[in-house]
Amino acid sequence: MAPVLDLDPITAALAEQERQRTLVFIGFPESNATRPSERVQDDREATTKILDHLEVEAEPTAIFRVGRFDSQRTTPRPLKVVMPTSAHQHIALGGWKRERVRLRSEAQLASSQQQQQMPNDVPPNDDALNDDEKGENDEKLSVVREQPLPNNSFEQRRSLGTTGQVSRSVKEGFALFDFSLKLFLSTEQVQKLHDFEGECMVDLAREKEDKRNRTSEERLNRTCERTELILLRVNDIVSREATFKGNIHELETRLGIVENRQAEVLDYLRQFGAVLPSLVQSVQTLQQQQQQLLQRLSSIPE
């Protein structure tokens, strides 16, 4: 029995979180480049193409091969891909399970990659059989969820010949590892489980779409409310502007009346200024006549 590592709770929790975010590509062809950086770059580009095909909208946080590189090795090393969240891992697995039947009918690498995960009770198409006879499907590819490895699990499952888990037509050294409850299920139960997982992923996608739609509707409602409030404020400003213009017009009218009155007053003042000298002379004449009259009265004897 393999030794059990006594990890502290924090380390174990972190390892569990990383395990729930990890995908394992088994049977993934290795690059023939001599430099490690070039091999890493090739693995990253190939992984990105597969994730794009599975419609996984996320960039892996880590992509690396398990084990030391050996140019004499006949089988490729497993490739680990650590996703940002466990949800992206579920989306990738669900997409792989939904696309496996359609990918088998394609005359590309994806057809041979998907052949390994298909159950034996699904009849392969003629193109796939012809490719197997020609030896073109020498490399198989499978995407699996990383799980703890029980003792002799591969030998047990291979001896049982569990269809849908380990393909009978798979080449030596290539196998789909999905260490979970599926080991103890029948072919029909595994197929039902795969269908259920696919339906769950579809429901999850619909739920996310509904959530995005609800969010969009809420944003539209808030935008409409803000637009109505802005419209009310604009109408208030327009009404105030109309009132202000009316007040200004009335003020201009009254100002015109005042200007007319001012012109009349100035005209009266000019007329008064023209008559004033004659009035002064008349007053002086009257004063002189009054003095003369007083003198005459004083000269008359009593």
C-alpha positions in Angstrom: 0.0 0.0 0.0 1.3 3.4 -0.9 2.3 5.6 2.1 -0.2 8.3 3.2 1.2 11.8 3.5 0.1 13.6 6.7 -0.6 17.0 5.3 -1.7 19.9 7.5 -5.3 21.1 6.9 -4.3 24.2 5.0 -2.0 22.3 2.6 -4.6 19.6 2.1 -7.3 22.2 1.4 -5.1 24.0 -1.2 -4.2 20.7 -2.8 -7.9 19.7 -2.9 -8.8 23.0 -4.5 -6.1 22.6 -7.1 -7.2 19.0 -7.8 -10.8 20.2 -8.4 -9.4 22.7 -11.0 -7.1 20.3 -12.8 -7.5 18.4 -16.1 -5.2 15.6 -17.3 -4.6 15.0 -21.0 -3.4 11.3 -21.4 -2.1 10.2 -24.8 -1.4 13.8 -25.8 1.5 13.9 -28.4 4.7 15.5 -27.1 6.7 18.0 -29.1 9.9 17.0 -30.8 11.6 20.3 -29.9 15.0 20.0 -28.1 14.5 23.0 -25.8 12.2 22.7 -22.8 10.8 26.2 -23.4 9.8 25.2 -27.0 8.1 22.1 -25.8 6.2 24.0 -23.1 5.1 26.6 -25.8 3.9 23.8 -28.1 1.9 22.2 -25.3 0.4 25.5 -24.5 -0.6 26.2 -28.1 -2.1 22.7 -28.5 -4.0 23.0 -25.2 -5.4 26.4 -26.2 -6.7 25.0 -29.5 -8.5 22.2 -27.6 -10.0 24.6 -25.1 -11.2 26.8 -27.9 -12.9 23.9 -29.5 -14.6 23.0 -26.2 -15.6 26.7 -25.9 -13.8 27.2 -22.5 -13.4 30.9 -22.1 -10.5 30.9 -19.7 -6.7 30.7 -19.8 -5.1 27.9 -17.8 -2.9 29.0 -14.9 -0.4 26.1 -15.4 0.3 23.6 -18.1 3.1 21.1 -17.5 4.1 17.5 -18.2 4.2 14.9 -15.5 7.6 13.2 -15.2 11.1 13.8 -16.7 11.5 14.2 -20.4 13.0 11.1 -22.2 13.6 11.2 -25.9 13.6 7.3 -25.9 10.2 7.2 -24.3 7.6 5.5 -26.6 4.5 6.9 -24.9 3.9 10.6 -24.2 3.8 11.8 -20.6 0.5 13.0 -19.1 -0.2 16.7 -19.5 -1.7 18.5 -16.5 -3.7 21.6 -17.1 -4.8 23.7 -14.1 -7.8 25.9 -14.8 -8.6 29.1 -12.9 -11.8 27.7 -11.3 -13.5 24.3 -10.9 -16.4 25.7 -13.0 -14.1 25.9 -16.1 -13.0 22.3 -15.4 -16.6 21.2 -15.4 -17.3 23.1 -18.6 -14.4 21.5 -20.3 -15.4 18.0 -19.2 -19.0 18.6 -20.1 -18.0 20.0 -23.5 -15.8 17.0 -24.1 -18.6 14.6 -23.3 -21.1 16.4 -25.5 -18.7 16.7 -28.4 -17.2 13.2 -28.4 -19.8 11.6 -30.8 -19.6 14.4 -33.3 -15.8 14.6 -33.2 -15.5 10.9 -34.1 -17.0 11.6 -37.6 -14.3 14.2 -38.4 -11.3 13.2 -40.5 -8.9 15.2 -38.3 -6.9 14.7 -35.2 -10.0 15.4 -33.1 -11.7 12.2 -34.4 -8.9 10.0 -33.2 -8.6 12.0 -30.0 -12.2 11.4 -29.2 -12.2 7.7 -30.1 -10.6 6.7 -26.7 -13.4 8.1 -24.6 -16.3 6.6 -26.5 -18.0 3.5 -25.0 -17.7 0.2 -26.9 -21.5 -0.1 -27.3 -21.5 2.9 -29.7 -20.8 1.6 -33.2 -17.9 3.5 -34.8 -18.3 5.0 -38.2 -16.7 3.7 -41.4 -14.2 6.4 -41.6 -12.9 5.7 -38.1 -12.6 1.9 -38.9 -10.7 2.7 -42.1 -8.3 4.9 -40.2 -7.7 2.2 -37.6 -7.0 -0.3 -40.4 -4.6 2.1 -42.0 -2.8 2.7 -38.7 -3.6 6.5 -38.8 -5.1 6.4 -35.3 -1.9 5.5 -33.5 -2.2 8.3 -30.9 -5.3 8.6 -28.7 -6.3 11.6 -26.6 -8.5 11.7 -23.5 -9.4 14.4 -21.0 -10.0 13.2 -17.5 -10.6 14.6 -14.0 -7.6 14.2 -11.7 -8.5 11.9 -8.8 -6.5 9.9 -6.2 -5.0 6.7 -7.7 -6.2 3.6 -5.9 -4.1 0.5 -5.9 -4.3 -1.7 -9.0 -7.3 0.3 -10.3 -6.1 0.2 -13.9 -5.6 -3.5 -13.8 -9.0 -4.1 -12.2 -10.8 -2.0 -14.8 -8.8 -3.4 -17.7 -9.6 -7.0 -16.5 -13.2 -6.1 -16.1 -13.3 -4.6 -19.6 -15.5 -1.7 -18.5 -16.8 -0.2 -21.6 -16.9 3.6 -21.8 -14.1 3.8 -19.2 -11.2 1.9 -20.9 -11.7 1.4 -24.6 -11.0 -2.1 -26.0 -9.5 -0.8 -29.2 -7.1 1.6 -27.5 -3.4 1.1 -28.2 -1.0 -0.1 -25.5 -0.1 2.6 -23.1 -3.1 4.8 -23.7 -6.1 4.7 -21.4 -8.8 7.0 -20.1 -8.4 7.4 -16.3 -11.6 8.6 -14.6 -11.1 7.3 -11.1 -14.6 7.8 -9.6 -17.8 6.0 -8.9 -18.0 5.1 -12.6 -15.7 2.2 -11.8 -18.6 0.4 -10.1 -21.3 1.3 -12.6 -22.5 -0.7 -15.6 -22.3 0.6 -19.2 -25.9 1.7 -19.3 -25.5 3.5 -15.9 -22.3 5.2 -17.1 -24.1 6.4 -20.3 -27.0 7.7 -18.2 -24.5 9.5 -16.0 -22.8 11.0 -19.0 -26.2 12.2 -20.3 -27.1 13.6 -16.9 -23.8 15.5 -16.7 -24.4 16.9 -20.2 -27.9 18.0 -19.3 -26.5 19.6 -16.1 -24.0 21.5 -18.2 -26.8 22.7 -20.5 -28.9 23.7 -17.6 -26.0 25.6 -16.1 -25.4 27.4 -19.4 -29.1 28.3 -19.6 -29.0 29.5 -15.9 -26.0 31.7 -16.6 -27.7 33.0 -19.8 -30.9 33.8 -17.8 -28.8 35.5 -15.2 -27.0 37.6 -17.8 -30.4 38.5 -19.4 -31.8 39.4 -16.0 -28.8 41.6 -15.3 -29.2 43.2 -18.7 -32.9 43.8 -18.0 -32.1 45.3 -14.6 -29.6 47.6 -16.2 -32.1 48.6 -18.9 -34.7 49.3 -16.2 -32.3 51.5 -14.3 -31.3 53.3 -17.4 -35.0 53.9 -18.2 -35.6 55.3 -14.7 -32.6 57.5 -15.0 -33.7 58.7 -18.4 -37.2 59.5 -17.1 -35.7 61.4 -14.2 -33.5 63.4 -16.6 -36.5 64.1 -18.8 -38.4 65.4 -15.9 -35.6 67.7 -14.9 -35.2 68.9 -18.5 -39.0 69.6 -18.6 -38.7 71.5 -15.4 -35.8 73.5 -16.8 -37.8 74.3 -20.0 -40.8 75.5 -17.9 -38.6 77.7 -15.8 -37.0 79.1 -18.9 -40.4 79.9 -20.4 -41.4 81.7 -17.1 -38.2 83.5 -17.0 -38.7 84.7 -20.6 -42.2 85.9 -19.8 -40.9 87.9 -16.9 -38.2 89.4 -19.0 -40.8 90.3 -21.7 -43.0 92.0 -19.0 -40.0 93.8 -17.6 -39.1 95.1 -21.1 -42.7 96.3 -21.6 -42.6 98.2 -18.3 -39.2 99.6 -19.1 -40.6 100.9 -22.4 -43.4 102.7 -20.6 -40.9 104.2 -18.2 -38.8 105.4 -21.1 -41.9 107.0 -22.7 -42.8 108.8 -19.4 -39.2 110.0 -19.2 -39.4 111.5 -22.7 -42.6 113.3 -21.8 -41.1 114.7 -18.6 -38.1 115.9 -20.5 -40.3 117.6 -23.0 -42.2 119.4 -20.2 -38.9 120.4 -18.7 -37.8 121.9 -22.0 -41.0 123.8 -22.3 -40.8 125.1 -18.8 -37.2 126.1 -19.4 -38.3 128.1 -22.4 -41.1 129.9 -20.5 -39.1 130.6 -17.4 -37.3 133.7 -18.6 -40.5 135.5 -19.6 -42.0 134.6 -16.3 -39.1 136.2 -14.5 -39.4 139.4 -16.5 -43.2 139.5 -15.8 -42.5 139.1 -12.1 -40.0 141.9 -12.2 -42.4 144.2 -14.1 -45.1 143.5 -11.6 -42.8 144.3 -8.7 -41.9 147.6 -10.4 -45.6 148.5 -11.0 -46.3 147.6 -7.4 -43.6 150.0 -6.1 -44.9 152.8 -8.4 -48.4 152.3 -7.1 -47.3 152.4 -3.5 -45.4 155.7 -4.2 -48.5 157.3 -5.8 -50.6 156.3 -2.9 -48.2 157.7 -0.4 -48.2 161.1 -2.3 -51.9 161.6 -2.2 -53.0 163.9 0.7 -55.5 162.7 3.1 
